[in-house]
Amino acid sequence: MSKAAVLSTSRLRAPALRKTRRATLHKQILRYMVKPNIPYLAFDDRLLMLLAIPLLALIIPFVFFGVSLQEYLRVAPQEYFESLIYTTAFWFFNRYLMIVLRRRFQAFEETMKRLAIQLAIIAVAVPAISVSLAIVLNAAYSVLGTEDRIEPTLFQGLSSTYVLTFAIAMFYEAIYFFHKFREAIQEKDRIQMAHIQGQLDNLRNQINPHFLFNSLNTLMNLIPTDPNRAMNYLDKLSKFYRYAVSNHDEQLAPLPTELDNTRIYAALLQERFHDALRITLPGEAPGNARILPLSLQLLIENAVKHNVVSRKKPLHIEVQVAADGKAILVQNNIQKKIREDDSTGVGLKNIRSRMAFFTEAPLTVAEEDGRFTVAIPLIFSSQYL
């Protein structure tokens, strides 16, 4: 196809494209103006608009222009119609502007920026919209030959419009802030409940009958054959349970302390599984880092629970600090049991819920190249130093 033909086709398509874009824009504006848009308004305001706009249109001449009842009754039809046009226009303008800006600036940190932009747009748009409406209405009155009407001064017109617009914006903003505040309180309560539940679940998991039974069984086998090893094992077992019980109400634990306890737990497991289980822990860790108590032990416990552990197929578990120092990784080779106990994922869900109370960094889970990896974000906050 020649260049001239392409240009000709483009010129033919251009009006159709512009028409499609205008139609899409009109649909978007209609959607913002008429539909509930509850995520950005916090409530369905359609009934409010149906009642408030006609009422405001009725009282505005009395409140802002000092019109008496006798004077108003003389020009009631055209005055009410004009007031209704202005009130409806500015209400929907305000509503549309708030939805657009709240869609664009959703983060709490952007609230002041959003409000500043909103106020700036209102300051510029109010005179422009007022003048446009006045021109249209004056033209309509000229055609209809209606001369008997109330004529407010320029100051009265602009001041009343600004007051009306800011009042509508403040009303919507107050409801929106109250809704966000209530959401924040509910989210805080939910995270606190998850934190408490996580504490209880962790404590229950650490002192569960299976682990205690296996530990006592290992101890019974050691006592007659190697009393010294038995005493050493008992000492580690008591230290582990002492840490589990004494730290169940701590929100965060120093990473070095948590690693020390994990070494004790790893030693207990390796005394039971011997060469079938190999657990590697980092030699050093940042001293100012904090982590959820018993979270490393829970992940190691899950790895042992869901994978084959044998001398022919040893399970390798490696705990290491991430290269960027912002997380600690727990990795194991995947060798799932043929008949595996049902996994509910409660442990990981609890860790995620509790982590959300301290950081926005996510807990990540990956399964690739035959390895299962969980990355727990580390907390670096002066509040816990």
C-alpha positions as CSV (number, residue, x, y, z in Angstrom):
1,M,0.0,0.0,0.0
2,S,1.3,3.4,-0.9
3,K,2.1,6.1,1.6
4,A,-0.7,8.3,0.2
5,A,-3.1,5.4,0.7
6,V,-2.0,4.9,4.2
7,L,-2.4,8.6,5.0
8,S,-5.9,8.6,3.4
9,T,-6.9,5.5,5.5
10,S,-5.6,7.2,8.6
11,R,-7.6,10.3,7.9
12,L,-10.7,8.2,7.4
13,R,-10.2,6.3,10.7
14,A,-9.3,9.4,12.8
15,P,-12.9,10.7,13.2
16,A,-14.0,7.2,14.2
17,L,-11.3,6.9,16.7
18,R,-12.0,10.3,18.2
19,K,-15.7,9.4,18.4
20,T,-14.9,6.1,20.2
21,R,-12.6,7.9,22.6
22,R,-15.3,10.5,23.3
23,A,-17.9,7.8,23.9
24,T,-15.5,6.0,26.3
25,L,-14.9,9.2,28.2
26,H,-18.6,10.0,28.4
27,K,-19.2,6.5,29.8
28,Q,-16.5,6.9,32.3
29,I,-17.8,10.3,33.5
30,L,-21.3,8.8,33.7
31,R,-20.0,5.9,35.7
32,Y,-18.3,8.2,38.2
33,M,-21.3,10.5,38.5
34,V,-24.1,8.1,38.7
35,K,-22.9,4.7,40.0
36,P,-22.3,4.2,43.8
37,N,-18.4,4.1,43.6
38,I,-18.5,2.9,47.3
39,P,-14.7,2.1,47.4
40,Y,-13.9,5.8,46.8
41,L,-16.9,7.4,48.6
42,A,-17.3,4.9,51.5
43,F,-21.1,4.9,51.1
44,D,-23.9,4.8,48.5
45,D,-24.8,8.5,48.2
46,R,-27.5,8.3,45.6
47,L,-30.4,8.6,48.0
48,L,-28.6,11.5,49.7
49,M,-28.2,13.3,46.4
50,L,-31.8,12.7,45.5
51,L,-32.9,14.4,48.8
52,A,-30.2,16.9,49.5
53,I,-29.8,18.6,46.1
54,P,-33.5,19.7,45.8
55,L,-33.5,20.8,49.4
56,L,-30.3,22.9,49.0
57,A,-31.6,24.4,45.8
58,L,-34.6,25.6,47.8
59,I,-32.8,27.2,50.8
60,I,-29.8,28.7,49.0
61,P,-31.6,31.9,47.9
62,F,-32.7,32.5,51.5
63,V,-29.4,31.7,53.2
64,F,-26.9,33.4,50.8
65,F,-28.9,36.1,48.9
66,G,-31.1,37.3,51.7
67,V,-34.3,36.8,49.7
68,S,-37.6,37.2,51.6
69,L,-40.3,34.7,51.3
70,Q,-42.6,37.1,49.5
71,E,-39.9,38.0,46.9
72,Y,-39.1,34.4,46.4
73,L,-42.7,33.4,45.8
74,R,-42.9,36.0,43.1
75,V,-40.1,34.4,41.1
76,A,-40.2,30.9,42.5
77,P,-40.3,28.8,39.3
78,Q,-37.3,30.3,37.5
79,E,-35.4,31.0,40.7
80,Y,-35.7,27.4,42.0
81,F,-34.8,26.1,38.5
82,E,-31.7,28.2,38.4
83,S,-30.7,27.2,41.9
84,L,-31.3,23.6,41.1
85,I,-29.1,23.8,38.1
86,Y,-26.2,25.3,40.0
87,T,-26.5,22.9,43.0
88,T,-26.7,19.8,40.8
89,A,-23.7,21.0,38.6
90,F,-21.4,21.7,41.6
91,W,-22.5,18.6,43.5
92,F,-21.7,16.3,40.6
93,F,-18.5,18.2,39.8
94,N,-17.3,17.7,43.4
95,R,-18.3,14.1,43.4
96,Y,-16.5,13.3,40.1
97,L,-13.4,15.2,41.2
98,M,-13.2,13.3,44.5
99,I,-13.6,9.9,42.9
100,V,-10.9,10.6,40.3
101,L,-8.4,11.9,42.8
102,R,-9.1,9.1,45.3
103,R,-8.5,6.6,42.5
104,R,-5.2,8.3,41.7
105,F,-4.0,8.9,45.3
106,Q,-5.0,5.9,47.3
107,A,-2.2,5.7,49.8
108,F,-2.6,7.4,53.2
109,E,0.7,9.2,52.7
110,E,-0.8,10.9,49.7
111,T,-3.8,12.4,51.5
112,M,-2.4,15.9,51.9
113,K,-1.3,16.0,48.3
114,R,-4.7,14.8,47.2
115,L,-6.5,17.4,49.3
116,A,-4.2,20.2,48.0
117,I,-4.9,19.3,44.4
118,Q,-8.6,19.1,45.1
119,L,-8.7,22.5,46.7
120,A,-6.6,24.0,43.9
121,I,-8.9,22.6,41.2
122,I,-12.0,23.8,43.1
123,A,-10.5,27.3,43.4
124,V,-10.0,27.5,39.6
125,A,-13.0,25.6,38.4
126,V,-15.7,27.3,40.5
127,P,-15.5,30.7,38.7
128,A,-15.2,28.9,35.3
129,I,-18.3,26.7,35.9
130,S,-20.2,29.6,37.4
131,V,-19.6,31.9,34.4
132,S,-20.4,29.1,31.9
133,L,-23.7,28.3,33.6
134,A,-24.5,32.0,33.8
135,I,-24.0,32.5,30.1
136,V,-26.2,29.5,29.3
137,L,-28.9,30.5,31.6
138,N,-28.9,34.1,30.5
139,A,-29.2,33.0,26.9
140,A,-32.1,30.7,27.8
141,Y,-33.8,33.5,29.7
142,S,-33.3,35.8,26.7
143,V,-35.0,33.3,24.4
144,L,-37.8,32.7,26.8
145,G,-38.2,36.4,27.5
146,T,-38.0,36.0,31.3
147,E,-36.8,39.2,32.9
148,D,-38.3,38.9,36.4
149,R,-35.6,37.1,38.4
150,I,-33.3,37.6,41.4
151,E,-29.9,39.0,40.4
152,P,-27.3,38.4,43.1
153,T,-24.1,40.4,43.1
154,L,-20.8,38.8,41.8
155,F,-19.6,38.5,45.3
156,Q,-22.8,36.8,46.5
157,G,-22.7,34.4,43.6
158,L,-19.1,33.4,43.9
159,S,-19.1,33.3,47.7
160,S,-22.2,31.1,47.8
161,T,-20.8,28.8,45.2
162,Y,-17.5,28.4,47.0
163,V,-19.2,27.8,50.4
164,L,-21.5,25.2,48.8
165,T,-18.7,23.4,47.0
166,F,-16.4,23.3,50.1
167,A,-19.3,22.2,52.3
168,I,-20.0,19.3,50.0
169,A,-16.3,18.4,49.8
170,M,-15.9,18.5,53.6
171,F,-19.1,16.4,54.1
172,Y,-17.8,13.7,51.8
173,E,-14.3,13.9,53.2
174,A,-15.5,13.5,56.8
175,I,-17.4,10.4,55.9
176,Y,-14.4,9.0,53.9
177,F,-12.0,9.7,56.8
178,F,-14.3,8.1,59.3
179,H,-14.7,5.0,57.1
180,K,-10.9,4.7,56.7
181,F,-10.3,5.2,60.4
182,R,-12.8,2.5,61.2
183,E,-11.1,0.2,58.6
184,A,-7.7,0.9,60.2
185,I,-9.1,0.0,63.7
186,Q,-10.7,-3.2,62.4
187,E,-7.4,-4.1,60.6
188,K,-5.4,-3.4,63.8
189,D,-7.8,-5.6,65.8
190,R,-7.6,-8.4,63.2
191,I,-3.8,-8.3,63.2
192,Q,-3.7,-8.3,67.0
193,M,-6.1,-11.2,67.2
194,A,-4.0,-13.1,64.6
195,H,-0.9,-12.3,66.7
196,I,-2.5,-13.7,69.8
197,Q,-3.7,-16.7,68.0
198,G,-0.2,-17.2,66.5
199,Q,1.3,-17.1,70.0
200,L,-1.1,-19.7,71.2
201,D,-0.5,-21.9,68.1
202,N,3.2,-21.6,68.4
203,L,3.2,-22.5,72.1
204,R,0.9,-25.5,71.3
205,N,3.1,-26.6,68.4
206,Q,6.3,-26.4,70.5
207,I,4.8,-28.5,73.3
208,N,2.8,-30.9,71.2
209,P,2.6,-34.5,72.3
210,H,4.4,-35.9,69.2
211,F,7.5,-33.9,69.7
212,L,7.6,-34.5,73.4
213,F,7.0,-38.2,72.9
214,N,9.7,-38.5,70.3
215,S,12.1,-36.5,72.5
216,L,11.4,-38.7,75.6
217,N,11.8,-41.8,73.5
218,T,15.2,-40.7,72.2
219,L,16.2,-39.9,75.8
220,M,15.1,-43.3,77.0
221,N,17.3,-45.0,74.4
222,L,20.3,-42.9,75.4
223,I,20.1,-43.4,79.2
224,P,21.2,-47.0,79.2
225,T,23.7,-46.8,76.4
226,D,25.3,-43.4,76.9
227,P,24.4,-41.5,80.2
228,N,26.5,-38.5,79.4
229,R,24.8,-38.0,76.0
230,A,21.5,-38.5,77.7
231,M,22.3,-35.8,80.3
232,N,23.4,-33.5,77.5
233,Y,20.3,-34.2,75.5
234,L,18.1,-33.6,78.6
235,D,19.9,-30.3,79.2
236,K,19.2,-29.1,75.6
237,L,15.6,-30.3,75.8
238,S,15.0,-28.3,79.0
239,K,16.6,-25.2,77.5
240,F,14.5,-25.4,74.4
241,Y,11.2,-25.7,76.4
242,R,12.3,-23.0,78.8
243,Y,12.8,-20.6,75.8
244,A,9.5,-21.7,74.2
245,V,7.5,-21.0,77.4
246,S,9.4,-17.9,78.5
247,N,9.2,-16.1,75.1
248,H,5.6,-17.0,74.1
249,D,4.5,-13.4,74.9
250,E,7.3,-11.6,73.2
251,Q,6.4,-9.9,69.9
252,L,9.9,-10.0,68.4
253,A,13.1,-11.7,69.4
254,P,16.7,-10.8,68.5
255,L,17.9,-12.8,65.6
256,P,21.0,-14.1,67.3
257,T,18.9,-15.3,70.3
258,E,16.4,-17.0,67.9
259,L,19.3,-18.7,66.1
260,D,20.8,-20.0,69.3
261,N,17.5,-21.6,70.2
262,T,17.2,-23.0,66.7
263,R,20.6,-24.6,67.1
264,I,19.3,-26.3,70.3
265,Y,16.3,-27.5,68.4
266,A,18.4,-28.7,65.5
267,A,20.6,-30.7,67.9
268,L,17.6,-32.4,69.4
269,L,16.3,-33.4,65.9
270,Q,19.8,-34.6,64.8
271,E,20.1,-36.7,67.9
272,R,16.9,-38.4,66.7
273,F,17.5,-38.7,63.0
274,H,21.4,-38.8,63.0
275,D,22.8,-38.7,59.4
276,A,19.3,-38.7,57.9
277,L,18.9,-35.0,58.7
278,R,21.4,-32.2,58.1
279,I,20.7,-28.7,59.4
280,T,23.0,-25.8,58.6
281,L,22.7,-22.5,60.4
282,P,24.6,-19.2,59.8
283,G,27.6,-18.5,62.0
284,E,26.9,-14.8,62.3
285,A,23.8,-12.7,62.1
286,P,23.1,-8.9,62.3
287,G,22.6,-8.2,66.0
288,N,20.1,-5.4,65.5
289,A,17.8,-7.6,63.5
290,R,14.5,-8.9,65.0
291,I,12.4,-11.9,64.0
292,L,9.2,-13.6,65.1
293,P,9.9,-15.9,68.0
294,L,10.0,-19.6,67.2
295,S,9.3,-19.0,63.5
296,L,12.5,-20.7,62.4
297,Q,11.8,-23.7,64.5
298,L,8.3,-23.9,63.0
299,L,9.6,-23.9,59.4
300,I,12.2,-26.6,60.2
301,E,9.4,-28.6,61.9
302,N,7.3,-28.3,58.7
303,A,10.2,-29.4,56.5
304,V,10.7,-32.6,58.6
305,K,7.0,-33.2,58.8
306,H,6.3,-33.0,55.0
307,N,9.5,-34.7,53.6
308,V,11.1,-38.1,53.7
309,V,13.9,-38.2,56.2
310,S,16.2,-41.3,55.8
311,R,19.8,-42.2,55.5
312,K,19.3,-43.1,51.8
313,K,17.5,-39.8,51.2
314,P,18.8,-37.3,53.8
315,L,16.9,-34.1,54.3
316,H,19.1,-31.0,54.0
317,I,17.7,-27.8,55.7
318,E,19.7,-24.6,55.4
319,V,19.1,-21.4,57.3
320,Q,20.9,-18.4,56.0
321,V,20.7,-14.6,55.9
322,A,19.7,-13.2,52.5
323,A,22.4,-11.5,50.4
324,D,20.8,-8.1,51.0
325,G,20.6,-8.7,54.7
326,K,16.8,-7.9,54.8
327,A,15.5,-11.5,55.2
328,I,16.4,-14.9,56.6
329,L,15.9,-17.9,54.3
330,V,14.9,-21.4,55.3
331,Q,15.5,-23.9,52.4
332,N,15.2,-27.6,52.1
333,N,15.5,-30.2,49.3
334,I,12.0,-31.4,48.3
335,Q,11.4,-35.1,48.8
336,K,7.7,-35.3,49.7
337,K,6.3,-38.3,51.5
338,I,4.2,-40.7,49.4
339,R,1.5,-40.5,52.0
340,E,1.8,-37.0,53.4
341,D,-0.3,-35.7,56.3
342,D,-2.8,-33.1,55.2
343,S,-1.2,-29.6,55.2
344,T,-3.5,-26.7,56.2
345,G,-0.8,-24.0,55.8
346,V,-1.8,-22.6,59.2
347,G,1.8,-22.1,60.3
348,L,2.7,-19.9,57.3
349,K,-0.6,-18.0,57.5
350,N,0.1,-17.2,61.2
351,I,3.6,-16.0,60.4
352,R,2.3,-13.8,57.6
353,S,-0.4,-12.3,59.8
354,R,2.0,-11.6,62.6
355,M,4.6,-10.1,60.2
356,A,2.0,-7.7,58.8
357,F,1.9,-6.1,62.2
358,F,5.5,-5.0,62.0
359,T,6.4,-4.6,58.3
360,E,5.0,-4.3,54.9
361,A,7.6,-6.6,53.5
362,P,6.0,-9.9,52.5
363,L,6.8,-13.4,53.6
364,T,7.6,-15.2,50.3
365,V,7.4,-18.9,49.5
366,A,9.1,-20.4,46.5
367,E,9.4,-23.9,45.1
368,E,11.9,-24.3,42.3
369,D,14.8,-26.4,41.2
370,G,13.9,-29.1,43.7
371,R,14.1,-26.7,46.7
372,F,11.5,-25.2,48.9
373,T,12.4,-21.8,50.2
374,V,10.7,-19.5,52.7
375,A,12.0,-15.9,53.2
376,I,11.1,-14.2,56.4
377,P,11.6,-10.4,56.5
378,L,13.8,-9.2,59.2
379,I,12.7,-6.2,61.3
380,F,15.1,-3.3,61.8
381,S,13.3,-0.8,64.0
382,S,14.5,1.5,66.8
383,Q,11.3,0.6,68.7
384,Y,12.7,-2.8,69.4
385,L,16.3,-2.0,69.8
